[in-house]
Amino acid sequence: MENTNIFKLIHTIEKINNEHIIHFTKAYSYPLGISPILALSELRSHGALKQVELANTLGYTKGAMTNIATKLVNLNLAVRQPDEHDKRTIRMMITPEGEKALSEAQTIGKKLFMDIFEVLSEEELNQYLMIQEKLLEAVTKEKRS
């Protein structure tokens, strides 16, 4: 592929992502970006986790995770609780309000993606899916190497 086309593709992907973020932010009632939402999703999926576990799973620094955790706690979307077996260990847990915030984020995200992809024909959607799967395979293969 020609470099010009690659850079044009990258620029177009960035523009789509930026528009998606703008629309999501306008529709979402919580003052959160994607990082805290991903943290909430991990807490929902895996239960109570230490901040360092969340940071490692999501690929954030410990400092960034501390900021995210503090924001979630201040908004009552998560709580810090001592571990039952080791009181020195503090774990993050999602709250019912956090569950609600995560569900809202997922609902809005799904709707925004549906709105974006409805302009594609079934054939275009299938081609796009094959391309994305091929790229995902390349990225995950690279990650394992």
N, CA, C and O atoms as a GROMACS GRO file, in nm:
protein
  580
    1MET      N    1   0.086  -0.119   0.000
    1MET     CA    2   0.000   0.000   0.000
    1MET      C    3   0.089   0.124   0.000
    1MET      O    4   0.192   0.128   0.068
    2GLU      N    5   0.050   0.219  -0.074
    2GLU     CA    6   0.123   0.344  -0.086
    2GLU      C    7   0.116   0.422   0.047
    2GLU      O    8   0.012   0.423   0.113
    3ASN      N    9   0.228   0.486   0.084
    3ASN     CA   10   0.233   0.563   0.210
    3ASN      C   11   0.124   0.668   0.218
    3ASN      O   12   0.066   0.691   0.324
    4THR      N   13   0.095   0.733   0.105
    4THR     CA   14  -0.008   0.838   0.105
    4THR      C   15  -0.142   0.780   0.149
    4THR      O   16  -0.215   0.841   0.227
    5ASN      N   17  -0.174   0.662   0.098
    5ASN     CA   18  -0.300   0.598   0.134
    5ASN      C   19  -0.302   0.556   0.281
    5ASN      O   20  -0.404   0.567   0.348
    6ILE      N   21  -0.189   0.507   0.331
    6ILE     CA   22  -0.182   0.468   0.472
    6ILE      C   23  -0.206   0.589   0.561
    6ILE      O   24  -0.284   0.582   0.656
    7PHE      N   25  -0.140   0.700   0.531
    7PHE     CA   26  -0.157   0.820   0.612
    7PHE      C   27  -0.298   0.877   0.601
    7PHE      O   28  -0.353   0.930   0.697
    8LYS      N   29  -0.356   0.866   0.482
    8LYS     CA   30  -0.495   0.910   0.464
    8LYS      C   31  -0.589   0.822   0.547
    8LYS      O   32  -0.683   0.872   0.609
    9LEU      N   33  -0.564   0.691   0.547
    9LEU     CA   34  -0.644   0.597   0.626
    9LEU      C   35  -0.631   0.628   0.776
    9LEU      O   36  -0.730   0.633   0.848
   10ILE      N   37  -0.508   0.648   0.822
   10ILE     CA   38  -0.485   0.680   0.963
   10ILE      C   39  -0.558   0.808   1.001
   10ILE      O   40  -0.623   0.814   1.105
   11HIS      N   41  -0.548   0.909   0.917
   11HIS     CA   42  -0.615   1.037   0.945
   11HIS      C   43  -0.767   1.019   0.949
   11HIS      O   44  -0.834   1.077   1.035
   12THR      N   45  -0.820   0.941   0.859
   12THR     CA   46  -0.965   0.916   0.856
   12THR      C   47  -1.010   0.840   0.981
   12THR      O   48  -1.113   0.873   1.040
   13ILE      N   49  -0.934   0.739   1.021
   13ILE     CA   50  -0.966   0.664   1.143
   13ILE      C   51  -0.965   0.757   1.264
   13ILE      O   52  -1.054   0.749   1.349
   14GLU      N   53  -0.865   0.845   1.272
   14GLU     CA   54  -0.858   0.941   1.384
   14GLU      C   55  -0.978   1.034   1.385
   14GLU      O   56  -1.033   1.063   1.491
   15LYS      N   57  -1.019   1.080   1.267
   15LYS     CA   58  -1.135   1.168   1.259
   15LYS      C   59  -1.263   1.096   1.304
   15LYS      O   60  -1.345   1.153   1.376
   16ILE      N   61  -1.279   0.972   1.261
   16ILE     CA   62  -1.396   0.894   1.302
   16ILE      C   63  -1.395   0.876   1.453
   16ILE      O   64  -1.498   0.894   1.520
   17ASN      N   65  -1.279   0.839   1.508
   17ASN     CA   66  -1.268   0.820   1.654
   17ASN      C   67  -1.299   0.949   1.729
   17ASN      O   68  -1.370   0.946   1.830
   18ASN      N   69  -1.248   1.061   1.682
   18ASN     CA   70  -1.274   1.189   1.747
   18ASN      C   71  -1.423   1.224   1.744
   18ASN      O   72  -1.478   1.270   1.844
   19GLU      N   73  -1.487   1.202   1.630
   19GLU     CA   74  -1.631   1.228   1.620
   19GLU      C   75  -1.708   1.136   1.714
   19GLU      O   76  -1.804   1.179   1.779
   20HIS      N   77  -1.666   1.011   1.720
   20HIS     CA   78  -1.730   0.914   1.809
   20HIS      C   79  -1.719   0.960   1.955
   20HIS      O   80  -1.816   0.955   2.030
   21ILE      N   81  -1.601   1.004   1.994
   21ILE     CA   82  -1.578   1.052   2.132
   21ILE      C   83  -1.664   1.174   2.161
   21ILE      O   84  -1.723   1.184   2.269
   22ILE      N   85  -1.672   1.267   2.068
   22ILE     CA   86  -1.753   1.388   2.086
   22ILE      C   87  -1.900   1.351   2.106
   22ILE      O   88  -1.966   1.402   2.198
   23HIS      N   89  -1.951   1.264   2.021
   23HIS     CA   90  -2.092   1.222   2.032
   23HIS      C   91  -2.118   1.146   2.162
   23HIS      O   92  -2.220   1.164   2.227
   24PHE      N   93  -2.023   1.059   2.199
   24PHE     CA   94  -2.037   0.983   2.322
   24PHE      C   95  -2.040   1.077   2.442
   24PHE      O   96  -2.127   1.065   2.529
   25THR      N   97  -1.947   1.169   2.447
   25THR     CA   98  -1.937   1.263   2.560
   25THR      C   99  -2.064   1.346   2.575
   25THR      O  100  -2.109   1.371   2.687
   26LYS      N  101  -2.121   1.387   2.464
   26LYS     CA  102  -2.246   1.466   2.470
   26LYS      C  103  -2.363   1.382   2.522
   26LYS      O  104  -2.450   1.434   2.592
   27ALA      N  105  -2.365   1.254   2.489
   27ALA     CA  106  -2.477   1.169   2.526
   27ALA      C  107  -2.464   1.109   2.666
   27ALA      O  108  -2.564   1.072   2.727
   28TYR      N  109  -2.341   1.099   2.717
   28TYR     CA  110  -2.315   1.029   2.843
   28TYR      C  111  -2.332   1.125   2.961
   28TYR      O  112  -2.279   1.236   2.959
   29SER      N  113  -2.404   1.082   3.063
   29SER     CA  114  -2.438   1.172   3.173
   29SER      C  115  -2.331   1.176   3.284
   29SER      O  116  -2.343   1.255   3.377
   30TYR      N  117  -2.227   1.093   3.274
   30TYR     CA  118  -2.122   1.092   3.376
   30TYR      C  119  -1.998   1.163   3.321
   30TYR      O  120  -1.970   1.155   3.201
   31PRO      N  121  -1.923   1.232   3.408
   31PRO     CA  122  -1.801   1.302   3.362
   31PRO      C  123  -1.682   1.206   3.353
   31PRO      O  124  -1.583   1.222   3.425
   32LEU      N  125  -1.692   1.109   3.265
   32LEU     CA  126  -1.588   1.007   3.252
   32LEU      C  127  -1.544   0.991   3.108
   32LEU      O  128  -1.623   1.008   3.015
   33GLY      N  129  -1.417   0.958   3.091
   33GLY     CA  130  -1.364   0.920   2.962
   33GLY      C  131  -1.357   0.769   2.952
   33GLY      O  132  -1.413   0.698   3.036
   34ILE      N  133  -1.288   0.720   2.851
   34ILE     CA  134  -1.284   0.577   2.825
   34ILE      C  135  -1.205   0.501   2.932
   34ILE      O  136  -1.242   0.388   2.964
   35SER      N  137  -1.099   0.558   2.986
   35SER     CA  138  -1.016   0.486   3.084
   35SER      C  139  -1.094   0.444   3.209
   35SER      O  140  -1.087   0.328   3.247
   36PRO      N  141  -1.167   0.535   3.274
   36PRO     CA  142  -1.247   0.492   3.389
   36PRO      C  143  -1.356   0.392   3.352
   36PRO      O  144  -1.389   0.303   3.432
   37ILE      N  145  -1.412   0.405   3.233
   37ILE     CA  146  -1.515   0.311   3.189
   37ILE      C  147  -1.454   0.172   3.171
   37ILE      O  148  -1.515   0.072   3.208
   38LEU      N  149  -1.334   0.166   3.114
   38LEU     CA  150  -1.266   0.037   3.100
   38LEU      C  151  -1.236  -0.024   3.238
   38LEU      O  152  -1.245  -0.145   3.256
   39ALA      N  153  -1.199   0.061   3.333
   39ALA     CA  154  -1.173   0.012   3.469
   39ALA      C  155  -1.301  -0.045   3.530
   39ALA      O  156  -1.298  -0.151   3.593
   40LEU      N  157  -1.412   0.025   3.512
   40LEU     CA  158  -1.540  -0.026   3.563
   40LEU      C  159  -1.574  -0.160   3.498
   40LEU      O  160  -1.623  -0.251   3.565
   41SER      N  161  -1.549  -0.172   3.371
   41SER     CA  162  -1.578  -0.296   3.299
   41SER      C  163  -1.494  -0.411   3.355
   41SER      O  164  -1.545  -0.522   3.372
   42GLU      N  165  -1.368  -0.386   3.384
   42GLU     CA  166  -1.282  -0.490   3.444
   42GLU      C  167  -1.333  -0.530   3.582
   42GLU      O  168  -1.335  -0.648   3.616
   43LEU      N  169  -1.375  -0.431   3.661
   43LEU     CA  170  -1.426  -0.461   3.794
   43LEU      C  171  -1.555  -0.542   3.786
   43LEU      O  172  -1.578  -0.631   3.868
   44ARG      N  173  -1.639  -0.511   3.689
   44ARG     CA  174  -1.762  -0.588   3.672
   44ARG      C  175  -1.730  -0.731   3.629
   44ARG      O  176  -1.790  -0.826   3.679
   45SER      N  177  -1.637  -0.745   3.538
   45SER     CA  178  -1.604  -0.878   3.484
   45SER      C  179  -1.528  -0.966   3.583
   45SER      O  180  -1.553  -1.087   3.591
   46HIS      N  181  -1.436  -0.906   3.659
   46HIS     CA  182  -1.344  -0.985   3.740
   46HIS      C  183  -1.363  -0.968   3.891
   46HIS      O  184  -1.292  -1.030   3.969
   47GLY      N  185  -1.458  -0.885   3.931
   47GLY     CA  186  -1.478  -0.864   4.074
   47GLY      C  187  -1.374  -0.770   4.132
   47GLY      O  188  -1.308  -0.697   4.059
   48ALA      N  189  -1.361  -0.772   4.262
   48ALA     CA  190  -1.269  -0.682   4.333
   48ALA      C  191  -1.125  -0.707   4.290
   48ALA      O  192  -1.079  -0.821   4.288
   49LEU      N  193  -1.055  -0.599   4.256
   49LEU     CA  194  -0.916  -0.609   4.212
   49LEU      C  195  -0.832  -0.503   4.281
   49LEU      O  196  -0.882  -0.397   4.318
   50LYS      N  197  -0.704  -0.532   4.298
   50LYS     CA  198  -0.611  -0.431   4.347
   50LYS      C  199  -0.586  -0.331   4.233
   50LYS      O  200  -0.596  -0.366   4.115
   51GLN      N  201  -0.555  -0.208   4.271
   51GLN     CA  202  -0.531  -0.106   4.169
   51GLN      C  203  -0.417  -0.147   4.077
   51GLN      O  204  -0.424  -0.122   3.956
   52VAL      N  205  -0.314  -0.209   4.130
   52VAL     CA  206  -0.201  -0.250   4.048
   52VAL      C  207  -0.244  -0.357   3.947
   52VAL      O  208  -0.192  -0.361   3.835
   53GLU      N  209  -0.337  -0.443   3.985
   53GLU     CA  210  -0.390  -0.544   3.892
   53GLU      C  211  -0.467  -0.476   3.779
   53GLU      O  212  -0.453  -0.512   3.662
   54LEU      N  213  -0.548  -0.378   3.816
   54LEU     CA  214  -0.621  -0.302   3.714
   54LEU      C  215  -0.525  -0.232   3.620
   54LEU      O  216  -0.542  -0.236   3.498
   55ALA      N  217  -0.424  -0.168   3.677
   55ALA     CA  218  -0.325  -0.095   3.596
   55ALA      C  219  -0.256  -0.189   3.497
   55ALA      O  220  -0.243  -0.156   3.380
   56ASN      N  221  -0.213  -0.305   3.545
   56ASN     CA  222  -0.145  -0.401   3.458
   56ASN      C  223  -0.236  -0.454   3.350
   56ASN      O  224  -0.195  -0.465   3.234
   57THR      N  225  -0.359  -0.487   3.385
   57THR     CA  226  -0.454  -0.541   3.288
   57THR      C  227  -0.485  -0.439   3.178
   57THR      O  228  -0.491  -0.474   3.060
   58LEU      N  229  -0.503  -0.313   3.218
   58LEU     CA  230  -0.543  -0.210   3.122
   58LEU      C  231  -0.423  -0.140   3.056
   58LEU      O  232  -0.441  -0.063   2.962
   59GLY      N  233  -0.304  -0.168   3.105
   59GLY     CA  234  -0.184  -0.108   3.046
   59GLY      C  235  -0.161   0.036   3.090
   59GLY      O  236  -0.102   0.115   3.016
   60TYR      N  237  -0.206   0.071   3.210
   60TYR     CA  238  -0.187   0.206   3.263
   60TYR      C  239  -0.074   0.206   3.366
   60TYR      O  240  -0.042   0.102   3.423
   61THR      N  241  -0.016   0.323   3.389
   61THR     CA  242   0.082   0.335   3.496
   61THR      C  243   0.010   0.332   3.629
   61THR      O  244  -0.112   0.352   3.635
   62LYS      N  245   0.083   0.306   3.736
   62LYS     CA  246   0.024   0.306   3.869
   62LYS      C  247  -0.033   0.444   3.902
   62LYS      O  248  -0.139   0.456   3.963
   63GLY      N  249   0.039   0.549   3.861
   63GLY     CA  250  -0.008   0.686   3.887
   63GLY      C  251  -0.138   0.717   3.814
   63GLY      O  252  -0.230   0.776   3.871
   64ALA      N  253  -0.146   0.676   3.689
   64ALA     CA  254  -0.269   0.698   3.612
   64ALA      C  255  -0.384   0.620   3.674
   64ALA      O  256  -0.496   0.670   3.682
   65MET      N  257  -0.356   0.498   3.719
   65MET     CA  258  -0.461   0.416   3.780
   65MET      C  259  -0.508   0.477   3.910
   65MET      O  260  -0.626   0.469   3.943
   66THR      N  261  -0.417   0.537   3.987
   66THR     CA  262  -0.455   0.604   4.111
   66THR      C  263  -0.551   0.718   4.081
   66THR      O  264  -0.651   0.735   4.151
   67ASN      N  265  -0.522   0.796   3.977
   67ASN     CA  266  -0.612   0.906   3.938
   67ASN      C  267  -0.749   0.854   3.895
   67ASN      O  268  -0.852   0.909   3.933
   68ILE      N  269  -0.749   0.748   3.815
   68ILE     CA  270  -0.875   0.689   3.768
   68ILE      C  271  -0.955   0.636   3.887
   68ILE      O  272  -1.075   0.660   3.897
   69ALA      N  273  -0.887   0.563   3.977
   69ALA     CA  274  -0.955   0.505   4.093
   69ALA      C  275  -1.012   0.614   4.183
   69ALA      O  276  -1.125   0.601   4.232
   70THR      N  277  -0.937   0.719   4.204
   70THR     CA  278  -0.984   0.830   4.288
   70THR      C  279  -1.108   0.894   4.227
   70THR      O  280  -1.203   0.926   4.298
   71LYS      N  281  -1.106   0.912   4.096
   71LYS     CA  282  -1.223   0.970   4.028
   71LYS      C  283  -1.345   0.880   4.045
   71LYS      O  284  -1.454   0.928   4.075
   72LEU      N  285  -1.327   0.750   4.026
   72LEU     CA  286  -1.438   0.655   4.040
   72LEU      C  287  -1.492   0.655   4.182
   72LEU      O  288  -1.614   0.650   4.202
   73VAL      N  289  -1.404   0.659   4.280
   73VAL     CA  290  -1.446   0.661   4.421
   73VAL      C  291  -1.520   0.791   4.452
   73VAL      O  292  -1.625   0.789   4.516
   74ASN      N  293  -1.465   0.904   4.406
   74ASN     CA  294  -1.528   1.033   4.432
   74ASN      C  295  -1.668   1.044   4.370
   74ASN      O  296  -1.754   1.115   4.421
   75LEU      N  297  -1.690   0.974   4.259
   75LEU     CA  298  -1.821   0.974   4.193
   75LEU      C  299  -1.911   0.861   4.245
   75LEU      O  300  -2.023   0.843   4.195
   76ASN      N  301  -1.864   0.787   4.344
   76ASN     CA  302  -1.938   0.675   4.402
   76ASN      C  303  -1.965   0.564   4.300
   76ASN      O  304  -2.067   0.495   4.307
   77LEU      N  305  -1.873   0.548   4.205
   77LEU     CA  306  -1.887   0.443   4.104
   77LEU      C  307  -1.808   0.319   4.142
   77LEU      O  308  -1.830   0.210   4.089
   78ALA      N  309  -1.716   0.336   4.236
   78ALA     CA  310  -1.636   0.226   4.288
   78ALA      C  311  -1.598   0.260   4.432
   78ALA      O  312  -1.603   0.376   4.473
   79VAL      N  313  -1.562   0.158   4.506
   79VAL     CA  314  -1.516   0.178   4.644
   79VAL      C  315  -1.385   0.103   4.663
   79VAL      O  316  -1.356   0.005   4.595
   80ARG      N  317  -1.306   0.153   4.757
   80ARG     CA  318  -1.184   0.083   4.799
   80ARG      C  319  -1.218   0.008   4.926
   80ARG      O  320  -1.269   0.066   5.022
   81GLN      N  321  -1.190  -0.122   4.927
   81GLN     CA  322  -1.221  -0.203   5.046
   81GLN      C  323  -1.101  -0.289   5.083
   81GLN      O  324  -1.032  -0.342   4.996
   82PRO      N  325  -1.077  -0.303   5.213
   82PRO     CA  326  -0.969  -0.394   5.256
   82PRO      C  327  -1.003  -0.538   5.218
   82PRO      O  328  -1.118  -0.579   5.223
   83ASP      N  329  -0.900  -0.613   5.179
   83ASP     CA  330  -0.916  -0.754   5.147
   83ASP      C  331  -0.959  -0.830   5.273
   83ASP      O  332  -0.910  -0.801   5.382
   84GLU      N  333  -1.048  -0.925   5.258
   84GLU     CA  334  -1.097  -1.003   5.373
   84GLU      C  335  -0.985  -1.080   5.442
   84GLU      O  336  -0.986  -1.094   5.564
   85HIS      N  337  -0.888  -1.129   5.364
   85HIS     CA  338  -0.783  -1.215   5.418
   85HIS      C  339  -0.657  -1.139   5.457
   85HIS      O  340  -0.578  -1.187   5.538
   86ASP      N  341  -0.638  -1.020   5.400
   86ASP     CA  342  -0.519  -0.939   5.430
   86ASP      C  343  -0.560  -0.793   5.433
   86ASP      O  344  -0.573  -0.729   5.328
   87LYS      N  345  -0.580  -0.741   5.551
   87LYS     CA  346  -0.633  -0.604   5.568
   87LYS      C  347  -0.537  -0.498   5.512
   87LYS      O  348  -0.578  -0.384   5.493
   88ARG      N  349  -0.411  -0.534   5.486
   88ARG     CA  350  -0.317  -0.438   5.426
   88ARG      C  351  -0.344  -0.420   5.277
   88ARG      O  352  -0.303  -0.320   5.217
   89THR      N  353  -0.412  -0.515   5.218
   89THR     CA  354  -0.442  -0.511   5.074
   89THR      C  355  -0.577  -0.443   5.051
   89THR      O  356  -0.678  -0.481   5.110
   90ILE      N  357  -0.575  -0.343   4.965
   90ILE     CA  358  -0.698  -0.270   4.931
   90ILE      C  359  -0.741  -0.310   4.790
   90ILE      O  360  -0.660  -0.312   4.698
   91ARG      N  361  -0.867  -0.341   4.776
   91ARG     CA  362  -0.923  -0.380   4.645
   91ARG      C  363  -1.030  -0.279   4.603
   91ARG      O  364  -1.101  -0.222   4.687
   92MET      N  365  -1.039  -0.260   4.474
   92MET     CA  366  -1.144  -0.176   4.416
   92MET      C  367  -1.264  -0.265   4.384
   92MET      O  368  -1.249  -0.377   4.336
   93MET      N  369  -1.383  -0.213   4.412
   93MET     CA  370  -1.507  -0.285   4.377
   93MET      C  371  -1.602  -0.186   4.310
   93MET      O  372  -1.612  -0.070   4.350
   94ILE      N  373  -1.673  -0.233   4.210
   94ILE     CA  374  -1.773  -0.151   4.144
   94ILE      C  375  -1.896  -0.140   4.235
   94ILE      O  376  -1.934  -0.237   4.302
   95THR      N  377  -1.958  -0.024   4.237
   95THR     CA  378  -2.080  -0.002   4.316
   95THR      C  379  -2.202  -0.016   4.226
   95THR      O  380  -2.188  -0.023   4.104
   96PRO      N  381  -2.322  -0.020   4.285
   96PRO     CA  382  -2.443  -0.022   4.201
   96PRO      C  383  -2.449   0.101   4.107
   96PRO      O  384  -2.493   0.090   3.993
   97GLU      N  385  -2.405   0.216   4.155
   97GLU     CA  386  -2.401   0.335   4.069
   97GLU      C  387  -2.300   0.316   3.955
   97GLU      O  388  -2.323   0.362   3.843
   98GLY      N  389  -2.190   0.248   3.985
   98GLY     CA  390  -2.090   0.217   3.882
   98GLY      C  391  -2.146   0.122   3.777
   98GLY      O  392  -2.118   0.136   3.658
   99GLU      N  393  -2.225   0.025   3.823
   99GLU     CA  394  -2.292  -0.068   3.730
   99GLU      C  395  -2.384   0.010   3.635
   99GLU      O  396  -2.388  -0.015   3.515
  100LYS      N  397  -2.456   0.105   3.694
  100LYS     CA  398  -2.548   0.188   3.615
  100LYS      C  399  -2.470   0.272   3.512
  100LYS      O  400  -2.509   0.282   3.396
  101ALA      N  401  -2.360   0.332   3.557
  101ALA     CA  402  -2.278   0.416   3.468
  101ALA      C  403  -2.220   0.332   3.355
  101ALA      O  404  -2.217   0.376   3.240
  102LEU      N  405  -2.173   0.212   3.386
  102LEU     CA  406  -2.116   0.124   3.285
  102LEU      C  407  -2.222   0.079   3.185
  102LEU      O  408  -2.197   0.078   3.065
  103SER      N  409  -2.339   0.043   3.234
  103SER     CA  410  -2.448   0.002   3.144
  103SER      C  411  -2.487   0.115   3.050
  103SER      O  412  -2.510   0.092   2.931
  104GLU      N  413  -2.494   0.237   3.104
  104GLU     CA  414  -2.526   0.353   3.019
  104GLU      C  415  -2.420   0.372   2.912
  104GLU      O  416  -2.451   0.397   2.796
  105ALA      N  417  -2.293   0.361   2.951
  105ALA     CA  418  -2.183   0.379   2.856
  105ALA      C  419  -2.191   0.274   2.745
  105ALA      O  420  -2.172   0.306   2.627
  106GLN      N  421  -2.220   0.150   2.782
  106GLN     CA  422  -2.228   0.043   2.682
  106GLN      C  423  -2.347   0.064   2.589
  106GLN      O  424  -2.336   0.039   2.468
  107THR      N  425  -2.458   0.108   2.642
  107THR     CA  426  -2.577   0.133   2.560
  107THR      C  427  -2.550   0.244   2.460
  107THR      O  428  -2.581   0.231   2.341
  108ILE      N  429  -2.491   0.353   2.507
  108ILE     CA  430  -2.460   0.465   2.418
  108ILE      C  431  -2.357   0.423   2.314
  108ILE      O  432  -2.371   0.455   2.196
  109GLY      N  433  -2.254   0.352   2.358
  109GLY     CA  434  -2.150   0.307   2.265
  109GLY      C  435  -2.206   0.218   2.155
  109GLY      O  436  -2.172   0.235   2.038
  110LYS      N  437  -2.292   0.125   2.192
  110LYS     CA  438  -2.354   0.037   2.092
  110LYS      C  439  -2.437   0.116   1.991
  110LYS      O  440  -2.431   0.092   1.870
  111LYS      N  441  -2.515   0.212   2.042
  111LYS     CA  442  -2.598   0.292   1.953
  111LYS      C  443  -2.512   0.374   1.856
  111LYS      O  444  -2.542   0.382   1.738
  112LEU      N  445  -2.405   0.433   1.908
  112LEU     CA  446  -2.318   0.513   1.821
  112LEU      C  447  -2.254   0.426   1.713
  112LEU      O  448  -2.244   0.468   1.598
  113PHE      N  449  -2.211   0.306   1.750
  113PHE     CA  450  -2.153   0.217   1.649
  113PHE      C  451  -2.258   0.173   1.547
  113PHE      O  452  -2.230   0.167   1.428
  114MET      N  453  -2.378   0.144   1.594
  114MET     CA  454  -2.485   0.106   1.501
  114MET      C  455  -2.513   0.220   1.404
  114MET      O  456  -2.532   0.196   1.284
  115ASP      N  457  -2.514   0.343   1.452
  115ASP     CA  458  -2.538   0.459   1.366
  115ASP      C  459  -2.427   0.474   1.262
  115ASP      O  460  -2.454   0.507   1.146
  116ILE      N  461  -2.304   0.448   1.303
  116ILE     CA  462  -2.191   0.460   1.209
  116ILE      C  463  -2.200   0.352   1.102
  116ILE      O  464  -2.186   0.381   0.983
  117PHE      N  465  -2.223   0.228   1.144
  117PHE     CA  466  -2.216   0.116   1.050
  117PHE      C  467  -2.341   0.099   0.964
  117PHE      O  468  -2.338   0.023   0.868
  118GLU      N  469  -2.449   0.168   0.996
  118GLU     CA  470  -2.570   0.153   0.916
  118GLU      C  471  -2.553   0.210   0.774
  118GLU      O  472  -2.634   0.180   0.686
  119VAL      N  473  -2.450   0.291   0.751
  119VAL     CA  474  -2.427   0.344   0.616
  119VAL      C  475  -2.362   0.242   0.525
  119VAL      O  476  -2.354   0.262   0.404
  120LEU      N  477  -2.315   0.130   0.582
  120LEU     CA  478  -2.250   0.027   0.501
  120LEU      C  479  -2.351  -0.078   0.455
  120LEU      O  480  -2.444  -0.113   0.528
  121SER      N  481  -2.330  -0.126   0.334
  121SER     CA  482  -2.412  -0.237   0.286
  121SER      C  483  -2.367  -0.364   0.358
  121SER      O  484  -2.263  -0.366   0.424
  122GLU      N  485  -2.444  -0.470   0.344
  122GLU     CA  486  -2.408  -0.598   0.406
  122GLU      C  487  -2.273  -0.646   0.353
  122GLU      O  488  -2.191  -0.696   0.430
  123GLU      N  489  -2.250  -0.631   0.225
  123GLU     CA  490  -2.123  -0.673   0.164
  123GLU      C  491  -2.007  -0.590   0.219
  123GLU      O  492  -1.901  -0.645   0.252
  124GLU      N  493  -2.026  -0.458   0.229
  124GLU     CA  494  -1.921  -0.371   0.283
  124GLU      C  495  -1.893  -0.405   0.430
  124GLU      O  496  -1.777  -0.405   0.473
  125LEU      N  497  -1.997  -0.432   0.504
  125LEU     CA  498  -1.982  -0.468   0.644
  125LEU      C  499  -1.902  -0.599   0.657
  125LEU      O  500  -1.813  -0.609   0.742
  126ASN      N  501  -1.932  -0.697   0.574
  126ASN     CA  502  -1.857  -0.823   0.576
  126ASN      C  503  -1.710  -0.802   0.539
  126ASN      O  504  -1.622  -0.861   0.601
  127GLN      N  505  -1.684  -0.717   0.438
  127GLN     CA  506  -1.546  -0.688   0.398
  127GLN      C  507  -1.471  -0.617   0.513
  127GLN      O  508  -1.356  -0.650   0.543
  128TYR      N  509  -1.539  -0.521   0.575
  128TYR     CA  510  -1.478  -0.447   0.686
  128TYR      C  511  -1.447  -0.540   0.802
  128TYR      O  512  -1.342  -0.528   0.864
  129LEU      N  513  -1.540  -0.631   0.832
  129LEU     CA  514  -1.519  -0.728   0.939
  129LEU      C  515  -1.398  -0.816   0.909
  129LEU      O  516  -1.316  -0.840   0.997
  130MET      N  517  -1.386  -0.864   0.786
  130MET     CA  518  -1.272  -0.947   0.749
  130MET      C  519  -1.141  -0.870   0.764
  130MET      O  520  -1.041  -0.924   0.811
  131ILE      N  521  -1.141  -0.744   0.724
  131ILE     CA  522  -1.021  -0.660   0.736
  131ILE      C  523  -0.985  -0.640   0.884
  131ILE      O  524  -0.869  -0.653   0.922
  132GLN      N  525  -1.084  -0.610   0.966
  132GLN     CA  526  -1.059  -0.588   1.109
  132GLN      C  527  -1.007  -0.716   1.174
  132GLN      O  528  -0.916  -0.711   1.256
  133GLU      N  529  -1.065  -0.830   1.140
  133GLU     CA  530  -1.019  -0.958   1.195
  133GLU      C  531  -0.875  -0.987   1.155
  133GLU      O  532  -0.797  -1.037   1.235
  134LYS      N  533  -0.841  -0.955   1.030
  134LYS     CA  534  -0.704  -0.974   0.982
  134LYS      C  535  -0.607  -0.884   1.059
  134LYS      O  536  -0.499  -0.927   1.098
  135LEU      N  537  -0.646  -0.758   1.080
  135LEU     CA  538  -0.561  -0.665   1.155
  135LEU      C  539  -0.547  -0.709   1.301
  135LEU      O  540  -0.439  -0.701   1.358
  136LEU      N  541  -0.657  -0.755   1.361
  136LEU     CA  542  -0.653  -0.802   1.499
  136LEU      C  543  -0.560  -0.922   1.512
  136LEU      O  544  -0.483  -0.931   1.608
  137GLU      N  545  -0.568  -1.013   1.417
  137GLU     CA  546  -0.480  -1.130   1.419
  137GLU      C  547  -0.334  -1.087   1.411
  137GLU      O  548  -0.250  -1.142   1.482
  138ALA      N  549  -0.304  -0.990   1.326
  138ALA     CA  550  -0.166  -0.942   1.313
  138ALA      C  551  -0.119  -0.875   1.441
  138ALA      O  552  -0.004  -0.894   1.482
  139VAL      N  553  -0.205  -0.798   1.503
  139VAL     CA  554  -0.168  -0.727   1.627
  139VAL      C  555  -0.147  -0.826   1.741
  139VAL      O  556  -0.050  -0.813   1.816
  140THR      N  557  -0.235  -0.923   1.754
  140THR     CA  558  -0.222  -1.020   1.864
  140THR      C  559  -0.103  -1.113   1.841
  140THR      O  560  -0.039  -1.156   1.937
  141LYS      N  561  -0.074  -1.145   1.716
  141LYS     CA  562   0.043  -1.228   1.685
  141LYS      C  563   0.169  -1.151   1.721
  141LYS      O  564   0.263  -1.208   1.777
  142GLU      N  565   0.172  -1.022   1.689
  142GLU     CA  566   0.287  -0.935   1.719
  142GLU      C  567   0.306  -0.924   1.870
  142GLU      O  568   0.419  -0.922   1.918
  143LYS      N  569   0.197  -0.917   1.943
  143LYS     CA  570   0.200  -0.904   2.088
  143LYS      C  571   0.261  -1.028   2.153
  143LYS      O  572   0.332  -1.017   2.253
  144ARG      N  573   0.232  -1.146   2.096
  144ARG     CA  574   0.282  -1.272   2.152
  144ARG      C  575   0.430  -1.293   2.122
  144ARG      O  576   0.497  -1.368   2.193
  145SER      N  577   0.482  -1.228   2.018
  145SER     CA  578   0.622  -1.249   1.978
  145SER      C  579   0.720  -1.185   2.073
  145SER      O  580   0.841  -1.194   2.052
   0.00000   0.00000   0.00000
